[in-house]
């Protein structure tokens, strides 16, 4: 699909918007001092930007096998960082929970993720994965990314529900950054899982007889992928707006610090003014000078 009077496709425009939003979000995270509190989330945004840049500019300039291997290595690293982001946000959101609650919640969330891994999508035969060929390592990396992304998406949705329902009780209210980040992550995960389910359903139930039908299905798949990218751009804009604004607690601390500074300056000014207005005869310098001056003759 191409826009009228423009030489750019919808895919190129969405890539540009996504990459620009990622850069702006990194600037907000670093400039507003959010990276210290959410280091793994910041790392995931930086890795996503690197992936976008690699996919758009580097893959076409490298040998095919080398480019694909680099892409899947970065994709698996990004999936691993995504799991660490969930651990980071869980600790931020439930820092007031007790140890038994942590254990029960972790087991429930992991059970849901394991069930999704076992029931959603086929597992290829191990012989196929370990076959000695040029593409064996690529198949393993692709499978690891596919299952890792599925696990991360399911865990993100489960954790998002828990944070929304119980976060306020344990220190992560609606206006906290941890909960706002989880809202964006859950929205992106829902869009990705919906895209995965729709594409799998189309591939399973579609019967192709002609080249025109095949091209139509490819066009439908591209539109669904672009819709998922639009959702991700909206999530990035949500993060930019939310992370730019301070949390209610941070605003109160900042206001108290600003109120305290003028008072300190006023006390210093008052002290200096009092010293200036003091009687010179009472100061030590004036007393010494008076002692050193000889008496005038009568």
C-alpha positions in Angstrom: 0.0 0.0 0.0 1.3 3.4 -1.0 0.1 6.8 0.0 -0.9 9.1 -2.9 1.6 11.7 -4.0 4.3 10.1 -1.8 7.2 7.9 -2.6 7.1 6.1 0.7 5.1 3.0 1.6 3.1 2.5 4.7 5.8 0.2 6.1 8.5 2.8 5.6 6.5 5.5 7.2 5.6 3.3 10.2 9.3 2.3 10.6 10.3 6.0 10.6 7.6 6.9 13.2 8.6 3.9 15.4 12.3 4.6 15.3 11.8 8.3 16.0 9.5 7.5 19.0 12.1 5.1 20.3 14.7 7.8 20.2 12.4 10.3 21.9 11.6 7.8 24.6 15.2 7.1 25.3 15.8 10.9 25.6 12.9 11.1 28.2 14.2 8.1 30.1 17.7 9.6 30.4 16.8 13.2 30.6 14.1 12.8 33.3 16.3 10.4 35.3 14.0 7.4 34.8 16.7 5.1 33.6 18.1 4.6 37.1 14.8 3.3 38.3 14.0 1.2 35.2 17.4 0.1 33.8 16.1 -3.1 32.1 13.2 -1.2 30.5 15.7 1.4 29.2 17.9 -1.4 27.8 14.9 -3.0 26.1 14.0 0.3 24.4 17.6 0.7 23.2 17.7 -2.9 22.0 14.4 -2.4 20.1 15.9 0.7 18.4 19.0 -1.4 17.4 16.8 -4.1 16.0 14.8 -1.6 13.9 18.0 -0.1 12.6 19.5 -3.5 11.8 16.4 -4.8 10.1 16.0 -1.7 7.9 19.6 -0.7 7.0 22.0 -3.6 7.7 20.3 -6.8 6.5 20.1 -5.8 2.9 23.9 -4.9 2.9 25.1 -8.2 4.3 25.3 -11.7 3.0 21.9 -13.4 3.5 23.0 -16.0 6.0 25.1 -13.6 8.0 22.4 -11.0 8.2 19.8 -13.5 9.3 22.0 -14.9 12.0 22.7 -11.4 13.4 19.0 -10.5 13.3 18.0 -13.7 15.2 20.8 -13.2 17.8 19.6 -9.7 18.5 16.0 -10.8 18.6 16.7 -13.5 21.2 18.7 -11.1 23.3 15.7 -8.7 23.1 13.4 -11.4 24.2 15.6 -12.3 27.2 15.7 -8.6 28.2 11.9 -8.5 27.9 11.7 -11.2 30.6 14.0 -9.2 32.8 11.8 -6.1 32.3 8.9 -8.1 33.7 10.9 -9.1 36.8 11.9 -5.4 37.3 8.4 -4.1 37.0 7.0 -6.9 39.3 9.5 -5.9 42.0 8.6 -2.2 41.6 4.9 -2.9 41.7 4.8 -5.4 44.5 7.6 -4.1 46.8 5.2 -4.1 49.7 4.1 -7.8 49.3 5.2 -10.5 51.6 7.3 -13.5 50.6 4.3 -16.0 50.6 2.4 -13.7 48.3 5.4 -13.4 46.0 5.8 -17.2 45.8 2.1 -17.8 45.1 1.9 -15.0 42.5 5.0 -16.2 40.7 3.8 -19.8 40.5 0.4 -18.7 39.1 1.9 -16.5 36.5 4.5 -19.1 35.4 1.9 -21.8 35.3 -0.1 -19.7 32.8 3.0 -19.1 30.7 3.9 -22.8 30.7 0.4 -23.8 29.6 0.5 -21.3 26.7 3.9 -22.8 25.6 2.6 -26.3 25.7 -0.8 -25.8 24.0 -0.2 -22.8 21.6 1.6 -23.6 18.4 3.3 -26.8 17.2 6.7 -27.9 18.4 8.9 -29.1 15.5 10.5 -32.5 15.8 13.9 -32.5 17.5 15.4 -34.4 14.5 14.5 -31.5 12.3 16.0 -28.9 14.6 19.3 -30.8 15.0 19.7 -31.8 11.4 23.2 -31.1 10.1 22.7 -28.3 7.7 23.6 -24.7 7.1 20.3 -23.5 8.6 20.3 -25.7 11.7 21.5 -22.9 14.0 19.0 -20.4 12.4 16.1 -22.8 13.0 17.1 -23.2 16.7 17.4 -19.4 17.1 14.0 -18.8 15.4 12.3 -21.4 17.6 13.8 -19.8 20.7 12.6 -16.4 19.7 9.1 -17.6 18.8 8.6 -19.5 22.1 10.3 -16.8 24.1 8.1 -14.1 22.6 5.0 -16.2 23.2 6.0 -16.7 26.9 6.9 -13.1 27.4 3.5 -12.0 25.9 1.5 -14.3 28.1 3.4 -13.3 31.2 3.1 -9.6 30.4 -0.7 -9.9 30.1 -0.9 -11.8 33.4 1.4 -9.4 35.2 -0.5 -6.4 33.8 -3.8 -7.8 35.2 -2.2 -8.3 38.6 -0.6 -4.9 38.7 -3.9 -3.2 37.6 -5.9 -5.1 40.2 -3.5 -5.3 43.2 -0.7 -2.8 42.5 -2.3 0.0 44.4 -2.5 -2.1 47.5 1.3 -2.8 47.4 2.7 0.5 46.4 2.0 0.9 42.6 -1.1 3.1 42.2 -2.6 4.1 38.9 -0.4 7.1 38.4 2.8 5.3 39.2 5.3 4.8 36.4 5.5 1.1 37.0 1.8 0.6 36.4 1.7 3.0 33.4 4.6 1.1 31.8 2.8 -2.2 32.4 -0.4 -0.8 30.8 1.7 -0.1 27.6 3.4 -3.5 27.7 0.1 -5.3 28.1 -1.4 -3.4 25.2 1.5 -4.3 22.9 1.5 -7.9 24.1 -2.3 -8.2 23.4 -1.8 -6.8 19.9 1.1 -9.2 19.2 -0.8 -12.2 20.4 -3.9 -11.2 18.4 -1.7 -10.9 15.3 -0.1 -14.3 16.0 -3.5 -16.0 16.5 -5.0 -14.4 13.4 -2.1 -15.3 11.1 -2.1 -18.9 12.4 -5.9 -19.1 11.8 -5.5 -17.8 8.3 -2.7 -20.2 7.5 -4.6 -23.2 8.9 -8.0 -22.7 7.4 -7.2 -21.0 4.1 -7.2 -23.1 0.9 -5.2 -21.5 -1.9 -6.0 -22.4 -5.5 -4.6 -19.5 -7.5 -1.8 -17.0 -7.3 -4.3 -14.2 -6.9 -5.6 -15.8 -3.7 -2.1 -16.2 -2.4 -1.3 -12.5 -3.1 -4.5 -11.5 -1.4 -3.5 -13.4 1.8 -0.1 -11.8 1.8 -1.6 -8.4 1.5 -3.9 -9.2 4.4 -1.0 -10.4 6.5 0.9 -7.1 5.7 -2.1 -5.1 6.8 -2.3 -6.9 10.1 1.4 -6.4 10.7 1.1 -2.7 10.0 -1.9 -2.5 12.4 0.3 -4.1 15.1 3.0 -1.5 14.3 0.5 1.3 14.7 -0.5 0.0 18.1 3.2 -0.1 19.1 3.7 3.5 18.0 0.7 4.5 20.1 2.2 2.6 23.1 5.5 4.5 22.6 3.7 7.8 22.6 1.9 6.7 25.8 5.2 5.9 27.5 6.7 9.3 26.4 3.8 11.2 27.9 3.6 9.2 31.1 7.3 9.1 31.9 7.8 12.8 31.2 5.3 13.6 34.0 6.5 13.0 37.6 4.7 10.7 39.9 2.5 12.3 42.7 5.2 11.4 45.3 8.0 12.9 43.2 5.9 16.1 42.7 5.4 16.5 46.5 9.1 16.0 47.2 10.1 18.5 44.4 7.7 21.0 45.8 8.9 20.7 49.3 12.5 21.1 48.1 11.6 24.2 46.2 9.8 25.7 49.2 12.8 25.0 51.4 15.3 26.8 49.2 13.8 30.3 49.5 13.6 29.9 53.3 17.3 29.1 53.5 18.2 32.0 51.3 16.0 34.3 53.5 17.8 33.1 56.7 21.2 33.8 55.2 20.2 37.2 53.9 18.7 38.0 57.4 21.9 37.0 59.1 24.1 39.0 56.7 21.9 42.0 57.1 22.1 41.7 60.9 25.9 41.6 60.8 26.0 44.7 58.6 23.7 46.7 60.8 25.6 45.7 64.0 27.4 48.5 65.9 31.0 48.8 64.6 32.2 49.6 68.1 31.1 46.2 69.3 33.0 44.3 66.6 36.5 42.9 67.5 38.2 44.8 64.7 36.9 48.1 65.9 37.9 47.4 69.5 41.5 46.5 68.5 41.9 49.7 66.5 40.6 51.7 69.4 43.2 50.1 71.7 46.1 50.8 69.3 45.4 54.6 68.8 47.4 56.8 71.2 45.5 59.3 73.3 45.4 62.8 72.1 47.4 65.4 74.1 45.5 67.9 76.2 
